[in-house]
Amino acid sequence: MKLRLRVGAALSREVDPAVSAFAAKLAQDAATLGVLFYGSNLRTGLREGVLDFYVLTAGEPEPGLWPTVSYREWEYEGETLRAKIATMTLEKFAQAARGETIDTTIWARFVQPSALVWCRDETARLYISTAIESAAITAARLAVAAGPESGVEEDFWRALFRKTYRAEFRVEKPGREDSILSLNAEHFSGLLPDALSAGSIPFGRDGDVLTPRITVAQRDEVLSWWRKRRRMGKPLNIARLARATRTFDGAARYAAWKVERHTGEAIEVTPFREKHPILSAPAVAFKLWRARKKRTD
């Protein structure tokens, strides 16, 4: 019950009206059940950079690689908002949150803060909230299996994030798990015991120190579950990146914005570049090289 109340309150947090308006625009598809907002902009309340959304839809769990990813720009009260949108069915999202798929990204991402900024109805809200609860329970189960025999909450979450970051095909600065915990201290405070209780995972408590009461066999079972997912972590990331080169809707506009943000050089998004972002990359790289050379001559 505590976890349900905690998750419900977190998902219901207020966000910038611009974020809510963007989510409502993304939800215009009749199949949309809910839109989750997450990432650094949720924490800071700022609109700069790229807003991160998950659009959850009705339908049977999709096979193969998921989610699909797209990029959108939208004018809101004279300001250009930018968003990266991941789209998948709510059924598949719930399966992944429960740890039933080989994927490591959903439950590891959504044990962190998120807000349900658009929802079709109360039935969908309950289903999405239950999925987020499942993500917390799945993450907590690995946290206590991978963490110390006894420790404060942060020790267990730190062990969890170290494992999940190593399983993914991305470069994170050392100590990234510390910044996640420090920047979201209120969110994680008390989350572990609530998730363990909801998942019927026994533990002892002495002040701030938690001692999971799981058997050696139970720990081995969880770590075996994790090893299967760890082995597939990087191959899955690579496969999704390869797929994104063909299916990332708005990839050229997203790349152009990133280039201008980091180099100051504006890149024109021609119809050809919009349709063939990979084929256009050498010409764009040459343009950037010429611009840099001109500045240094």
Solvent accessible surface area in square Angstrom, and as a share of the most:
residue,aa,sasa,rsa
1,M,167,0.74
2,K,147,0.62
3,L,2,0.01
4,R,103,0.37
5,L,119,0.59
6,R,63,0.23
7,V,9,0.05
8,G,28,0.27
9,A,72,0.56
10,A,23,0.18
11,L,5,0.02
12,S,72,0.46
13,R,85,0.31
14,E,171,0.77
15,V,33,0.19
16,D,32,0.17
17,P,93,0.58
18,A,0,0.00
19,V,3,0.02
20,S,43,0.28
21,A,30,0.23
22,F,1,0.01
23,A,0,0.00
24,A,44,0.34
25,K,85,0.36
26,L,33,0.16
27,A,7,0.05
28,Q,138,0.61
29,D,89,0.46
30,A,90,0.70
31,A,40,0.31
32,T,2,0.01
33,L,28,0.14
34,G,0,0.00
35,V,0,0.00
36,L,0,0.00
37,F,3,0.01
38,Y,28,0.11
39,G,32,0.31
40,S,66,0.43
41,N,15,0.08
42,L,20,0.10
43,R,106,0.39
44,T,60,0.35
45,G,46,0.44
46,L,94,0.47
47,R,69,0.25
48,E,115,0.52
49,G,16,0.15
50,V,24,0.14
51,L,0,0.00
52,D,27,0.14
53,F,1,0.00
54,Y,4,0.02
55,V,8,0.05
56,L,0,0.00
57,T,22,0.13
58,A,45,0.35
59,G,46,0.44
60,E,144,0.65
61,P,41,0.25
62,E,39,0.18
63,P,120,0.76
64,G,63,0.61
65,L,54,0.27
66,W,17,0.06
67,P,19,0.12
68,T,62,0.36
69,V,41,0.24
70,S,18,0.12
71,Y,0,0.00
72,R,87,0.32
73,E,70,0.32
74,W,64,0.22
75,E,105,0.47
76,Y,34,0.13
77,E,146,0.66
78,G,79,0.76
79,E,66,0.29
80,T,46,0.27
81,L,1,0.00
82,R,61,0.22
83,A,0,0.00
84,K,64,0.27
85,I,6,0.03
86,A,10,0.08
87,T,43,0.25
88,M,3,0.01
89,T,16,0.09
90,L,4,0.02
91,E,61,0.27
92,K,25,0.11
93,F,1,0.00
94,A,1,0.01
95,Q,47,0.21
96,A,0,0.00
97,A,0,0.00
98,R,103,0.38
99,G,6,0.05
100,E,103,0.46
101,T,22,0.13
102,I,66,0.34
103,D,2,0.01
104,T,5,0.03
105,T,18,0.11
106,I,1,0.00
107,W,0,0.00
108,A,8,0.06
109,R,77,0.28
110,F,3,0.01
111,V,2,0.01
112,Q,37,0.16
113,P,19,0.12
114,S,4,0.03
115,A,0,0.00
116,L,12,0.06
117,V,25,0.14
118,W,71,0.25
119,C,25,0.15
120,R,110,0.40
121,D,69,0.36
122,E,126,0.57
123,T,106,0.62
124,A,6,0.05
125,R,78,0.29
126,L,101,0.50
127,Y,75,0.29
128,I,0,0.00
129,S,10,0.07
130,T,50,0.29
131,A,3,0.02
132,I,12,0.06
133,E,17,0.08
134,S,18,0.12
135,A,1,0.00
136,A,3,0.02
137,I,31,0.16
138,T,4,0.03
139,A,0,0.00
140,A,0,0.00
141,R,86,0.31
142,L,0,0.00
143,A,0,0.00
144,V,2,0.01
145,A,3,0.03
146,A,27,0.21
147,G,14,0.13
148,P,52,0.33
149,E,140,0.63
150,S,52,0.34
151,G,8,0.08
152,V,55,0.32
153,E,24,0.11
154,E,80,0.36
155,D,51,0.26
156,F,0,0.00
157,W,1,0.00
158,R,57,0.21
159,A,18,0.14
160,L,0,0.00
161,F,1,0.01
162,R,102,0.37
163,K,57,0.24
164,T,3,0.02
165,Y,24,0.09
166,R,168,0.61
167,A,1,0.01
168,E,17,0.08
169,F,104,0.43
170,R,117,0.43
171,V,148,0.85
172,E,54,0.24
173,K,169,0.71
174,P,139,0.87
175,G,31,0.30
176,R,88,0.32
177,E,15,0.07
178,D,60,0.31
179,S,36,0.23
180,I,13,0.07
181,L,10,0.05
182,S,78,0.50
183,L,87,0.43
184,N,23,0.12
185,A,60,0.47
186,E,156,0.70
187,H,39,0.17
188,F,9,0.04
189,S,74,0.48
190,G,18,0.17
191,L,5,0.02
192,L,0,0.00
193,P,8,0.05
194,D,20,0.11
195,A,0,0.00
196,L,1,0.00
197,S,73,0.47
198,A,47,0.37
199,G,19,0.18
200,S,98,0.63
201,I,16,0.08
202,P,71,0.45
203,F,48,0.20
204,G,7,0.07
205,R,138,0.50
206,D,115,0.59
207,G,58,0.56
208,D,105,0.55
209,V,61,0.35
210,L,2,0.01
211,T,53,0.31
212,P,12,0.08
213,R,160,0.58
214,I,31,0.16
215,T,78,0.45
216,V,118,0.68
217,A,75,0.58
218,Q,86,0.38
219,R,54,0.20
220,D,74,0.38
221,E,124,0.56
222,V,19,0.11
223,L,38,0.19
224,S,42,0.27
225,W,58,0.20
226,W,4,0.01
227,R,97,0.35
228,K,105,0.45
229,R,23,0.08
230,R,106,0.39
231,R,143,0.52
232,M,81,0.36
233,G,3,0.03
234,K,89,0.38
235,P,65,0.41
236,L,24,0.12
237,N,23,0.12
238,I,87,0.44
239,A,38,0.29
240,R,43,0.16
241,L,101,0.50
242,A,57,0.44
243,R,48,0.18
244,A,26,0.20
245,T,70,0.41
246,R,183,0.67
247,T,60,0.35
248,F,36,0.15
249,D,68,0.35
250,G,4,0.04
251,A,21,0.16
252,A,10,0.08
253,R,69,0.25
254,Y,44,0.17
255,A,49,0.38
256,A,12,0.09
257,W,32,0.11
258,K,74,0.31
259,V,33,0.19
260,E,83,0.37
261,R,131,0.48
262,H,131,0.58
263,T,42,0.24
264,G,60,0.57
265,E,35,0.16
266,A,63,0.49
267,I,19,0.10
268,E,123,0.55
269,V,49,0.28
270,T,37,0.22
271,P,119,0.75
272,F,113,0.47
273,R,45,0.16
274,E,67,0.30
275,K,154,0.65
276,H,62,0.27
277,P,37,0.24
278,I,104,0.53
279,L,123,0.61
280,S,6,0.04
281,A,51,0.40
282,P,92,0.58
283,A,54,0.42
284,V,25,0.14
285,A,57,0.45
286,F,109,0.45
287,K,69,0.29
288,L,20,0.10
289,W,134,0.47
290,R,138,0.50
291,A,20,0.16
292,R,112,0.41
293,K,94,0.40
294,K,163,0.69
295,R,140,0.51
296,T,113,0.66
297,D,133,0.69
